[in-house]
Amino acid sequence: MAAPPPPPPTELIGDVIAEILLRLPPDEPEYLFRAALVCKPWLRVLCDPGFRRRYRAFHGAPPLLGLLHSLQVLQGSPPDRFASSTSMPDFPRPSSHGPHARPHPDVGSRAAVIGDETSCTLRDSRAIIKYDGAKDCLSMINPPPHNAYGVSLMVMDNSSLGFVFIEGSSLHVWSRKVNSEAPAEWVQCQIIELEKIIPVVDPCEAPFVVGSAEGVGSIFISTDAGLFTIELKSGRVRKVDDHGVYFSVLPYMNFCTPDRGRLLSLARAEGC
């Protein structure tokens, strides 16, 4: 009887495991942390600096992990709150005094930055102001031909300026096409019917757009049932917070990978 083939080298097994773990979705850090607790070899792979660099390069833009926001109040300044958009309750969150925290201005809270140009809307207005940093000048951009308010600007996948608003129960997405040989024009690129995918308690309370997350194609929509995100490509909807009057939303986007020291203690507790 022939002898069984020798087992594959440990390095090969480690490479295969790394390739599998590399594909765990970054928008649910819980998967990475659970995988790190399976055994010490997996823990070493996930906490290796080389794997972290590959993980960031493989997935590109950092995922949306949550959002900082302020709710409108009748008296005083509204406190900043952080709402997680993942199922993991205790991943590292941005401090109100940390590098990911910024004030919530009325002008520029719905801004989009493309190259040297920063475009923003005025509060409660559909007017668009563009500042060109290279030329140090301000100009106005005519919005799409819709009498819509509560709009939000975003950076589209092709690095063009996007214009998003809700009319009735439909989410409208426009993109500004810029051509050096012709005047810039707005092109409608997507309409999403919200009635069946985002809950509304009172049909008379219309949903409205309160912001977007650059790089991941997500829009924040507020209804009387809560605050939701919708991914434009997949149509995936998530509820990220309770109902409130949101007037400033700041996305928190980052890669959250396991910390070796903390997980080693957890692994000992689990007997790994």
C-alpha positions in Angstrom: 0.0 0.0 0.0 1.4 3.3 -1.1 2.3 5.8 1.6 0.1 8.8 2.0 1.4 12.0 0.4 3.2 14.4 2.7 1.2 17.3 4.1 1.6 20.6 2.3 4.2 22.9 3.8 3.1 25.1 6.6 4.0 28.2 4.6 1.6 27.1 1.8 -1.2 26.6 4.3 -0.6 30.0 5.7 -0.7 31.6 2.3 -4.0 29.9 1.5 -5.5 31.0 4.8 -4.3 34.6 4.2 -5.9 34.6 0.8 -9.2 33.5 2.3 -9.1 35.9 5.2 -8.1 38.7 2.8 -11.6 38.5 1.3 -13.6 39.0 4.6 -15.7 42.2 4.1 -14.2 45.3 5.8 -17.6 46.8 6.5 -18.3 44.1 9.2 -15.1 44.1 11.4 -16.7 41.4 13.6 -15.8 38.8 10.9 -12.1 39.6 11.3 -12.2 39.5 15.1 -14.0 36.2 15.2 -11.6 34.7 12.7 -8.6 35.9 14.8 -10.1 33.9 17.8 -10.2 30.6 15.8 -6.6 29.7 16.5 -3.2 31.2 17.0 -2.0 30.7 13.4 -5.0 32.7 12.1 -4.4 35.3 14.8 -0.8 35.7 13.6 -1.9 36.1 10.0 -4.5 38.7 10.8 -2.3 40.7 13.1 0.7 40.7 10.7 1.5 44.2 9.4 2.0 42.8 5.9 -1.5 41.3 5.9 -2.9 44.6 7.1 -1.3 46.4 4.2 -2.5 43.9 1.7 -6.0 44.0 3.2 -6.2 47.8 2.7 -4.8 47.6 -0.8 -7.2 44.7 -1.8 -10.4 46.5 -0.6 -9.4 50.0 -1.7 -11.6 52.7 -0.2 -12.1 52.3 3.6 -15.6 51.2 4.6 -18.2 53.2 6.3 -18.1 52.2 10.0 -20.5 54.8 11.4 -21.3 58.5 11.5 -21.0 61.5 13.7 -24.0 63.7 13.8 -25.9 66.4 15.6 -29.6 66.5 16.2 -31.6 69.7 16.0 -32.6 70.9 19.5 -34.7 73.9 20.6 -32.2 75.3 23.1 -28.4 75.2 23.4 -25.9 73.5 21.1 -26.8 69.9 20.1 -24.3 67.2 21.4 -22.4 65.2 18.9 -23.3 61.5 18.7 -21.7 58.5 17.1 -23.9 55.9 15.5 -22.3 52.6 14.4 -23.3 51.1 11.0 -21.8 47.7 11.8 -23.0 44.8 14.0 -19.8 45.1 16.2 -20.6 47.3 19.2 -17.2 48.0 20.6 -14.8 48.7 17.7 -12.5 51.8 18.2 -14.6 54.9 17.7 -13.5 58.4 16.9 -13.1 60.8 19.8 -14.8 64.1 19.7 -11.3 65.6 20.1 -9.5 63.1 17.9 -8.2 63.2 14.3 -11.5 62.0 12.8 -13.6 64.6 14.5 -14.5 67.9 12.9 -17.0 70.6 13.6 -20.4 70.5 11.8 -20.7 73.8 9.9 -24.0 74.9 8.3 -22.2 75.8 5.1 -20.2 73.0 3.7 -21.9 70.2 5.6 -23.0 68.8 2.2 -19.7 69.3 0.4 -17.8 67.4 -2.3 -14.1 67.7 -3.0 -12.8 66.9 -6.5 -9.2 67.8 -7.1 -8.7 71.5 -6.3 -12.4 72.2 -6.4 -14.7 72.1 -3.3 -18.5 72.4 -4.0 -21.1 72.8 -1.3 -24.7 73.7 -0.9 -26.1 76.4 1.3 -28.4 75.2 4.1 -32.0 74.8 3.1 -31.1 75.8 -0.5 -30.3 74.1 -3.8 -27.7 76.6 -4.8 -24.2 75.2 -5.4 -21.1 77.2 -4.6 -17.7 76.0 -6.0 -14.3 77.1 -4.7 -11.4 76.5 -7.0 -8.3 76.4 -4.8 -5.8 76.5 -7.7 -7.4 79.7 -9.1 -8.5 81.0 -5.6 -11.9 82.0 -6.8 -15.6 81.3 -6.1 -18.3 80.6 -8.6 -21.9 79.4 -8.8 -23.0 76.1 -10.5 -26.5 75.8 -11.8 -28.2 72.7 -10.3 -30.1 70.2 -12.3 -33.5 71.3 -13.7 -35.6 70.2 -10.7 -37.2 72.3 -8.0 -35.8 70.1 -5.3 -34.6 71.1 -1.8 -32.8 69.1 0.9 -30.2 68.1 -1.6 -26.8 66.5 -1.1 -23.6 66.6 -3.2 -21.3 63.6 -3.6 -18.3 62.4 -5.6 -19.3 59.9 -8.2 -17.3 56.8 -9.2 -16.0 58.7 -12.3 -14.8 61.6 -10.0 -17.6 63.8 -11.3 -19.9 65.9 -9.1 -23.1 64.2 -8.0 -26.4 65.8 -7.0 -28.8 63.7 -5.0 -32.3 64.6 -3.8 -35.7 63.0 -3.1 -38.8 63.8 -5.1 -42.0 62.1 -3.9 -40.8 58.6 -3.0 -38.0 58.5 -5.5 -34.3 59.1 -5.0 -32.8 61.0 -7.9 -29.1 60.9 -8.7 -27.5 63.3 -11.2 -23.9 63.6 -12.4 -22.3 66.8 -13.8 -20.6 65.9 -17.0 -17.6 68.2 -17.8 -16.2 68.4 -21.3 -13.5 70.8 -22.3 -15.0 71.0 -25.8 -18.6 71.7 -24.6 -20.4 73.4 -21.7 -20.8 71.3 -18.6 -24.2 69.6 -18.3 -26.2 67.5 -15.7 -27.1 64.0 -16.6 -29.6 61.9 -14.7 -27.9 58.6 -14.0 -30.2 56.8 -11.5 -33.7 56.7 -9.9 -34.4 54.5 -6.9 -37.9 53.9 -5.7 -37.7 54.2 -1.9 -41.3 53.2 -1.0 -40.6 49.5 -0.7 -37.1 49.5 0.7 -37.0 52.3 3.4 -39.8 52.3 6.0 -41.9 55.4 6.7 -44.4 55.5 9.6 -46.5 58.5 8.4 -46.8 58.7 4.6 -47.2 62.5 5.0 -43.7 62.7 6.5 -41.5 62.7 3.4 -37.9 61.2 3.6 -35.0 63.5 2.8 -31.3 63.2 2.1 -29.0 64.4 4.9 -25.5 63.5 3.4 -23.3 61.0 1.6 -20.2 58.9 2.2 -17.4 59.6 -0.3 -15.8 56.6 -1.9 -18.4 54.0 -1.0 -21.5 55.3 -2.8 -23.7 55.5 0.3 -26.5 58.0 0.9 -27.9 59.0 4.3 -31.7 59.2 4.3 -33.8 60.4 7.2 -37.4 59.3 7.7 -39.8 59.3 10.6 -38.7 55.7 11.2 -35.0 56.5 11.6 -31.8 57.3 9.8 -30.8 54.9 7.0 -28.0 54.4 4.5 -28.5 53.1 1.0 -25.8 51.9 -1.3 -26.4 53.2 -4.8 -24.8 50.2 -6.6 -26.4 47.4 -4.6 -29.5 49.0 -3.3 -28.6 47.7 0.2 -30.3 49.5 3.0 -29.2 49.7 6.7 -30.8 51.5 9.6 -28.0 53.3 11.5 -29.9 55.4 14.1 -33.3 56.3 15.5 -35.6 59.0 14.3 -34.4 62.6 14.7 -34.0 65.9 13.0 -30.6 65.5 11.4 -29.0 68.6 10.0 -25.3 67.6 10.1 -23.9 64.1 9.3 -20.2 63.3 9.2 -19.3 59.8 7.9 -16.6 57.8 9.8 -14.6 55.7 7.4 -11.7 53.5 8.4 -10.3 50.0 8.3 -10.7 48.2 11.7 -8.3 45.3 12.0 -7.6 43.2 15.1 -5.1 44.3 17.7 -2.7 41.5 18.6 -2.3 42.3 22.3 -6.0 42.5 23.0 -6.8 39.3 21.0 -4.0 37.3 22.6 -5.6 37.8 26.0 -9.0 36.8 24.5 -7.4 33.8 22.8 -6.0 32.6 26.2 -9.4 33.1 27.8 -10.9 30.9 25.0 -8.2 28.3 25.3 -6.9 28.8 21.8 
